[in-house]
Amino acid sequence: MLTDSSGKFSIPNVPFNPYHVSVTGSGFAPYAQDIEVRSVVPVNVSIVLKVAGSSESVTVEAAGDLLENEPTFHTDVDRDLFDKIPLESQSSSVSSLVTLATPGIAADSNGLFHGMGDHAENSFSVDGQPITDQQSKVFSNQIPMDSIQSLEVISGAPPAEFGEKASVVINVTTRSGQGETTPHGSVTASYGSFGTSNAGFNFGYGGKQWGNFISVNGLNSGRFLDPPEFEVVHAKGNEENIFDRVDLQLSSADSIHANFGFTRSWFQTPNSFDAQNATAWNGLVVDNGGLGPNGLPVGPADQRSQIKTFNIAPSWTHLISPTTVFTLGAFVRRDHFNYYPSNNPFADLAPALQQETFAQDRKLTNSGVRADFSYVKGIHNIKIGGTYQQTFLDEDNRFGIGCMRRMRFPKETGPLTSACGRIFTTA
């Protein structure tokens, strides 16, 4: 980047990492310095360039890697790596990236992963917003890959500031348009196996005092969830998401940052061969031609789900002094999950697999506020803060339980059979 006429420069939205800064200027000797960013407190770098002498010398030596002075076991993943790793799951791309790029994490089905042997003990921190709900594509929707600037995956024993979960913390820094005086963006499209098509668009633009970054993506796949069989049966799904980050520098000491996001996903529950080709009314006792007790065709199981997720997270940062920063943020995030049974409830009664039909309408809302003070002086770094979070859960469950005994169908002889069922509702 270039400095202004007075030689000043600023780089906003810098992820926590060590950096190597090099400065060159016509008529001046090159300058280099290693800097480590470990808090939201701005790092002031004073650079003095010496006038180049009339003679020059070249020294060739091996360059050493940057070493981090960080006690936690973690892995840094930046955007350069995103495009190089072939992701296993497009519908849970963030989980897939974390699994493939981070040691000590094992993959599970449908976008879940296990860190250091723990199950479901992982959480996300997106620009300081805690997200501790399950981020599998079965339970919720993840933020799009296009919106991420870098990831820091902390394994083992996370620092106290993240709390609540004991295994893995994925610390996410999103992309910003602040400082992008020249508009930047990209349009991507891909097509792969199982009829998987993906299209995306992102755009960032801003000035020294403001910035906006927006990302829009869409996915359609014939293998949205992992199937129970080697052959993919009844596993179609689609996903659409939009992410917008707004930055505003009110003064040299105050800035506002807000994230907005909405994602919708719809997907089928993959069928086993039994659920696809047989039901309790077709093959359990006698071959009745796939007809239910009402004499109508039952057909294969057709269970499916829909998840709508929205997220709003504004925050305010105040620079108290060159060494102290205060941050105040709020957030609200809601997952609206609908699980739909087969249109014909008898299709859900598969032999030896499922003896009930089930429907669910669930709303899970997390809201809260967070505040913290960060102090940096020399090699000392102190952070004090707290988070208040409230979870609201609203569930409407409906299910019917079916039981089967020996049945006599037309043109059959033998003992008479019967079917029974009960419908229950919980809220």
C-alpha positions in Angstrom: 0.0 0.0 0.0 1.0 3.7 -0.4 1.4 6.3 2.4 -0.3 9.7 2.2 1.6 12.9 1.5 2.8 13.1 5.1 4.0 9.5 5.2 1.2 8.1 7.3 -0.7 4.9 6.6 -3.3 2.7 8.3 -4.4 -0.9 7.7 -7.9 -1.7 9.1 -9.4 -5.1 9.9 -6.0 -6.9 10.6 -6.5 -10.5 11.9 -4.6 -11.5 15.0 -1.2 -12.8 13.7 2.5 -11.9 13.4 3.4 -9.8 10.4 6.5 -8.8 8.5 6.4 -5.2 7.4 8.7 -4.0 4.7 9.0 -0.4 3.5 10.7 0.9 0.3 11.0 4.4 -1.1 12.9 5.9 -4.0 16.2 7.2 -2.8 15.9 5.5 0.7 17.3 2.3 2.1 14.8 -0.5 2.6 13.3 -1.0 6.0 11.8 -4.1 7.6 10.2 -4.9 11.0 8.3 -7.8 12.5 5.0 -6.9 14.2 2.6 -9.1 16.2 -1.1 -8.1 16.4 -2.8 -9.8 19.4 -5.5 -7.4 20.5 -7.9 -4.7 19.2 -5.5 -2.1 20.5 -4.0 -0.3 17.4 -0.3 -1.0 16.8 1.7 2.2 16.2 4.7 1.7 14.0 7.3 4.4 13.7 9.4 4.0 10.6 12.5 6.1 9.8 14.0 5.6 6.4 17.7 6.3 5.9 19.0 8.0 2.8 20.5 5.4 0.5 24.3 5.7 0.1 26.2 6.0 -3.1 27.4 2.4 -2.9 25.2 -0.7 -2.6 26.0 -4.2 -1.4 23.9 -7.4 -1.7 23.9 -10.0 1.0 22.3 -13.4 0.3 21.1 -15.4 3.4 18.4 -17.9 4.4 15.3 -16.2 5.6 13.8 -17.3 8.9 10.1 -18.0 9.5 8.1 -15.7 11.7 7.7 -17.2 15.2 4.6 -16.5 17.2 4.7 -15.7 20.9 1.4 -17.3 21.6 0.9 -20.0 24.3 -2.2 -21.6 22.9 -2.2 -24.4 20.4 -3.8 -23.0 17.3 -3.8 -23.0 13.5 -4.0 -19.9 11.3 -5.9 -20.3 8.0 -5.9 -17.3 5.6 -7.7 -16.7 2.3 -4.7 -17.9 0.2 -5.4 -21.4 1.5 -9.2 -21.3 0.9 -8.9 -21.7 -2.9 -6.2 -24.4 -2.7 -8.0 -27.0 -0.5 -10.6 -29.2 -2.2 -13.5 -29.0 0.2 -15.4 -32.2 0.9 -18.7 -30.5 1.6 -20.0 -27.4 -0.2 -23.0 -27.0 2.1 -20.8 -27.0 5.2 -17.7 -25.4 3.7 -16.5 -23.7 6.9 -16.6 -27.0 8.8 -14.9 -28.8 5.9 -12.1 -26.2 5.8 -11.5 -26.4 9.5 -11.4 -30.2 9.4 -8.9 -30.4 6.4 -6.6 -27.5 7.5 -6.4 -28.1 11.3 -4.5 -31.0 13.0 -6.3 -32.9 15.8 -9.8 -32.5 14.3 -11.7 -35.5 12.9 -14.6 -35.3 10.4 -18.0 -36.6 11.2 -21.1 -36.8 9.0 -23.2 -33.9 7.7 -20.6 -31.1 8.5 -19.9 -32.0 12.1 -16.4 -32.5 13.4 -14.7 -33.7 16.6 -11.9 -31.8 18.2 -9.4 -33.7 20.4 -12.0 -36.5 20.9 -14.8 -34.2 22.3 -18.2 -34.2 20.7 -20.1 -31.0 20.1 -17.6 -29.0 22.2 -16.8 -26.4 19.6 -17.8 -22.8 19.1 -17.4 -20.0 16.7 -16.4 -16.4 17.4 -17.3 -14.2 14.4 -15.8 -10.7 14.9 -16.2 -11.2 18.6 -19.7 -12.6 18.5 -20.0 -15.9 20.3 -21.9 -18.7 18.4 -22.0 -21.8 20.4 -24.9 -23.7 18.7 -24.4 -26.7 16.6 -23.1 -25.5 13.2 -23.8 -28.7 11.2 -26.0 -28.3 8.2 -28.6 -30.5 9.9 -29.1 -28.0 12.7 -28.1 -24.6 11.4 -26.7 -22.6 8.5 -23.0 -21.5 8.4 -21.7 -18.2 7.2 -20.5 -18.2 3.6 -16.8 -18.8 2.9 -16.7 -15.6 0.8 -17.3 -13.5 3.9 -14.2 -14.8 5.8 -10.8 -13.0 5.8 -9.0 -15.5 8.0 -9.6 -18.2 10.6 -7.7 -18.9 13.8 -8.6 -22.4 15.1 -7.7 -22.8 18.8 -7.6 -26.5 19.9 -7.1 -28.2 23.3 -7.7 -25.6 26.0 -9.3 -22.4 24.6 -8.5 -19.1 26.4 -10.9 -18.0 29.1 -12.4 -15.2 27.0 -14.2 -17.7 24.8 -15.5 -19.9 27.6 -18.6 -22.2 27.5 -17.1 -24.9 25.2 -14.1 -26.9 26.1 -12.5 -28.1 22.9 -12.3 -26.0 19.7 -12.8 -22.3 19.1 -13.0 -21.1 15.5 -12.1 -17.4 15.7 -13.3 -15.8 12.5 -12.4 -12.4 11.1 -14.7 -11.3 8.3 -13.9 -9.2 5.2 -14.2 -5.5 5.2 -14.6 -2.9 2.5 -13.0 -0.1 4.6 -9.9 1.3 2.9 -10.9 -0.3 -0.5 -11.0 3.0 -2.4 -10.9 1.0 -5.6 -13.9 -1.3 -5.8 -13.0 -5.0 -5.6 -15.1 -8.0 -6.2 -15.4 -11.4 -7.8 -17.9 -13.7 -9.5 -17.5 -17.5 -9.2 -19.4 -20.5 -10.5 -18.7 -24.2 -10.4 -20.3 -27.5 -11.3 -19.4 -30.9 -9.9 -20.6 -34.4 -9.3 -24.1 -35.2 -8.0 -25.4 -32.3 -10.1 -23.8 -29.8 -7.6 -23.8 -26.2 -8.9 -22.5 -23.2 -7.0 -22.6 -19.5 -7.9 -21.3 -16.6 -5.8 -20.7 -12.9 -5.9 -18.9 -10.6 -3.5 -18.1 -6.9 -3.6 -16.2 -4.6 -1.3 -15.9 -0.8 -1.5 -15.2 2.1 0.9 -12.9 4.9 2.0 -10.8 5.8 4.9 -13.8 6.5 7.1 -16.3 3.8 5.9 -16.6 0.5 4.1 -19.1 -2.1 3.0 -18.6 -5.7 2.0 -21.4 -7.9 0.6 -21.4 -11.5 -0.3 -24.2 -13.4 -2.1 -24.1 -17.2 -2.7 -26.3 -20.0 -4.0 -25.9 -23.8 -4.0 -27.9 -26.7 -5.5 -26.8 -30.3 -5.0 -28.1 -33.8 -5.4 -26.0 -34.8 -2.4 -26.7 -32.2 0.2 -26.6 -34.5 3.2 -24.4 -37.6 3.6 -26.4 -40.7 2.5 -26.6 -44.0 4.6 -25.9 -46.0 1.4 -23.1 -46.0 -1.1 -25.7 -45.0 -3.7 -27.1 -41.5 -3.1 -30.9 -41.8 -2.8 -33.3 -38.9 -2.1 -30.6 -36.4 -1.0 -31.3 -33.2 -2.9 -30.9 -29.8 -1.4 -30.3 -26.1 -2.0 -28.9 -23.2 0.0 -29.0 -19.4 -0.5 -27.2 -16.9 1.7 -26.3 -13.2 1.9 -23.8 -11.5 4.2 -23.2 -7.8 4.6 -20.6 -6.0 6.8 -20.7 -2.3 7.3 -17.9 -0.2 8.9 -18.0 3.4 9.9 -15.2 5.4 11.5 -16.9 8.2 13.5 -13.7 9.8 14.7 -10.1 9.0 15.4 -11.3 7.3 18.6 -14.7 5.8 17.8 -15.8 3.3 15.1 -18.9 1.2 14.5 -19.0 -2.2 12.8 -22.1 -4.3 12.0 -22.6 -7.7 10.5 -25.9 -8.7 8.8 -26.7 -12.2 7.5 -29.5 -14.3 6.2 -29.4 -17.9 5.0 -32.1 -20.3 3.8 -31.5 -24.0 3.2 -33.9 -26.8 2.1 -32.9 -30.4 1.9 -34.2 -33.9 1.8 -33.5 -36.6 4.4 -31.5 -39.3 2.5 -33.3 -42.6 2.2 -31.9 -46.0 2.8 -32.9 -48.7 0.3 -35.5 -49.9 2.7 -37.1 -46.5 3.1 -36.9 -45.9 -0.7 -38.3 -49.2 -2.0 -40.3 -50.7 0.9 -42.6 -49.5 3.7 -44.4 -51.2 6.6 -47.3 -51.7 4.2 -45.2 -53.2 1.4 -43.2 -56.3 2.3 -43.4 -56.4 6.1 -46.0 -59.2 6.2 -47.2 -59.9 2.7 -46.6 -58.3 -0.7 -49.7 -56.1 -1.1 -48.4 -54.2 -4.1 -47.3 -51.1 -2.1 -50.8 -50.2 -0.9 -51.7 -48.7 2.5 -54.6 -49.7 4.7 -56.7 -47.3 2.8 -55.9 -49.0 -0.5 -53.9 -46.1 -1.9 -50.2 -46.4 -3.0 -47.8 -45.5 -0.2 -44.6 -44.8 -2.1 -41.1 -44.1 -0.7 -40.3 -42.0 2.3 -40.1 -38.2 1.5 -38.9 -36.5 4.7 -37.3 -33.1 4.3 -36.2 -30.0 6.2 -35.9 -26.2 5.9 -33.7 -23.9 8.0 -33.9 -20.1 7.9 -31.1 -18.3 9.8 -30.7 -14.6 10.3 -28.0 -12.8 12.3 -27.5 -9.1 13.4 -24.4 -8.1 15.3 -23.5 -4.4 15.8 -20.5 -3.3 17.9 -18.9 -0.1 19.0 -15.2 0.4 19.6 -13.7 3.3 21.6 -10.0 4.1 21.8 -9.6 5.4 25.4 -5.8 5.8 25.0 -3.0 4.6 22.8 -2.8 1.5 25.0 -6.5 0.9 26.0 -9.6 0.0 23.9 -13.2 -0.5 25.0 -15.6 -2.6 22.9 -19.3 -2.9 23.3 -21.4 -5.2 21.1 -24.8 -6.8 20.8 -26.1 -9.7 18.8 -29.3 -11.6 17.9 -29.3 -14.8 15.9 -32.2 -17.1 15.2 -32.5 -20.5 13.5 -36.0 -21.4 12.3 -36.0 -25.2 11.7 -38.9 -27.0 10.0 -38.9 -30.8 9.7 -41.6 -32.2 7.3 -42.7 -35.8 7.3 -43.7 -37.6 4.1 -47.0 -36.4 2.5 -48.3 -39.9 3.1 -47.5 -40.7 6.8 -47.6 -44.4 6.2 -44.5 -44.0 4.0 -42.4 -43.1 7.1 -43.2 -46.6 8.6 -40.2 -48.5 7.2 -39.7 -52.1 8.3 -37.1 -52.5 11.1 -36.2 -48.8 10.7 -38.9 -46.4 11.8 -42.3 -47.0 13.4 -43.4 -43.3 13.6 -43.9 -40.2 11.5 -42.6 -36.9 12.9 -42.9 -33.2 12.2 -41.2 -30.3 14.0 -41.3 -26.5 14.0 -38.5 -25.1 16.1 -37.2 -21.6 16.7 -33.9 -21.2 18.5 -32.9 -17.6 19.3 -29.8 -16.4 20.9 -29.3 -12.7 21.9 -27.0 -10.9 24.2 -24.5 -8.1 24.8 -20.7 -8.2 25.3 -18.2 -5.7 26.6 -14.5 -5.8 27.2 -11.4 -3.7 27.9 -8.1 -4.4 26.2 -4.8 -3.1 27.5 -1.5 -3.5 25.8 1.8 -2.1 27.1 5.0 -3.5 25.8 5.0 -7.2 26.2 2.0 -7.1 28.5 -1.5 -7.8 27.2 -4.6 -7.7 29.5 -8.2 -8.2 28.5 -11.2 -8.0 30.9 -14.8 -8.4 29.8 -18.1 -10.2 30.1 -21.0 -11.5 28.0 -24.6 -11.8 28.9 -26.5 -14.2 26.6 -30.1 -15.4 26.6 -31.5 -18.4 24.7 -35.1 -18.6 23.7 -36.5 -21.9 22.5 -40.0 -22.5 21.0 -40.8 -26.0 19.8 -43.9 -27.5 18.2 -43.5 -31.3 17.8 -46.0 -33.6 16.2 -45.6 -37.3 15.8 -47.6 -40.4 15.2 -46.7 -43.9 16.3 -47.8 -46.9 14.3 -47.8 -50.6 15.2 -48.2 -53.6 13.0 -49.7 -57.0 13.5 -50.6 -59.7 11.1 -53.0 -58.4 8.4 -55.2 -60.1 5.8 -55.3 -58.4 2.5 -57.7 -59.1 -0.4 -57.4 -62.6 -1.8 -55.3 -63.7 1.2 -56.1 -66.4 3.8 -54.8 -66.8 7.2 -55.1 -65.1 10.6 -56.6 -61.7 10.6 -54.2 -58.8 11.4 -54.7 -55.1 12.4 -52.9 -51.8 12.4 -53.0 -49.2 15.1 -51.7 -45.7 15.4 -51.6 -42.8 17.9 -51.0 -39.1 17.2 -49.3 -36.9 19.9 -48.6 -33.2 19.9 -46.1 -31.4 22.2 -45.4 -27.7 22.4 
